[in-house]
Amino acid sequence: MAPIGQPQSDAYQSTIAPRGRVVSNLPRPARRLTRRVTQLSVGLALYGASAALLVRGGLGLEPWGVLHQGLSELTGLTMGVVSIIVGAVVLLLWIPIRQRPGPGTVANVFAVGIAMDATLALVPDGHGPTARIPLLISGIVLNGVATGLYIAARFGPGPRDGLMTGLHRLTGRSVRLVRTAIEVAVVATGFVLGGSVGIGTIAYALAIGPLAQLFLRVFAIPTAGTGSTAVAAGTPARAILRR
């Protein structure tokens, strides 16, 4: 223990909370990394679970979910497996537009699909408004929570987000225009293949932006050495709000 009046080391202080309660034996950088990895893992798992809840609600899916469901109907593969395949294909499209994946990008491809199939195996279809509406609301809110968790972890954007920002940089078009064009094409293709479009699709489109922005702030992690909780560098137009 340091002599009376002499400041204690940062490593020691990081293990003691007010009133002497021990909270961690790890130095601050290690605790920050642990939190980031935990947020990434939980966020991706919850993202897959939220997508499955929207499926079970039966009132319409988010844009990429419509495509995944349509391809699932066409191929007979599970939606989770389709999600993994689509994510891998989209990731390959990063090569010509010179996007660089992070560890979270690769984890996104697999974790979301696995979590989606696991949740679909556990949660039955909703029947009637009293079951479907809560499933829809839960799916949308949980998706917002998941988005805030995994993006705030700062391990790289998801494959679909990277495609959006890469095309924005390559074409010079606004992020809003590029994102809208991609998602309209995705929804239209998925709908033609048998994917579910409905009130849930509209509700998701209206709610996910504000929810993601809220939870990005809630789960922001201070940047090392600055104390800042910023989760994205650059202009607001570059902020990524979805997988």
Secondary structure by P-SEA (a helix, b strand, c coil): cccccccccaaaaaaccccccccccccaaaaaaaaaaaaaaaaaaaaaaaaaaaaaacccccaaaaaaaaaaaaccccaaaaaaaaaaaaaaacccccccccaaaaaaacaaaaaaaaaaaccccccccccaaaaaaaaaaaaaaaaaaaaaacccccaaaaaaaaaaaaacccaaaaaaaaaaaaaaaaaaacccccaaaaaaaacaaaaaaaaaaaacccccccccccccccccccccccc
